[in-house]
Structure formats: structure tokens, C-alpha cells
Amino acid sequence: MPHRPARQRRPMHIEHLIPRATRGRSEQSNLWLSCAWCNSYRGALIEAIDPDSGQLAALFNPRM
């Protein structure tokens, strides 16, 4: 996934590591800052098909 250049300063979004749509809670241990583009790209996904292996893989978790 291409990322937008850092020189385009934008406000950060508070993102749910486990999305509310999948029963994630709005508590400190489940919240993280991300850029708006990354947050909107991920949406409610927590896993996706890895294009190299074809296997289901967990998406990036900044705390792991």
C-alpha cells in the first residue's frame, strides 16, 4: 500500500486497533494514532489476504 509523503501534514486520527465494528472498545488499550489515509484505507479490517503467500494474515498492530 503506497503511503502519502510525510511533507503533507495532516491531523492524526484516533484509530481503534480492534475496530468498533468487530466489537473493539473505545478504551485506551485499544486506541492508537494513525494518519487519516491509513485509517480510512484499513476501515474495519483486522486481517487480509497476503498477496505473496495467498494466506490470511493479521494486519499491522503497532503494539506487537
Steps between C-alpha positions, in 0.01 A plus 500: 500500500665827397509764769463872446814711549569623854533858377120510463426578865153388600328451834531155652197281565433297810469149365359189666752213470205262520228693314174580675326320213662179626419571866815698580461733793574872527749459782863612517645152444315476166574848366791616284586802284514457125487727200155547349599323177622185679198495728252533213688244288483236771139566598364216715752243378724318747629241252540463124643268237878532471570556127831308519385189685127502424440432871279694740723726712443742786542865406766710670457550873737772625509346848629160394 
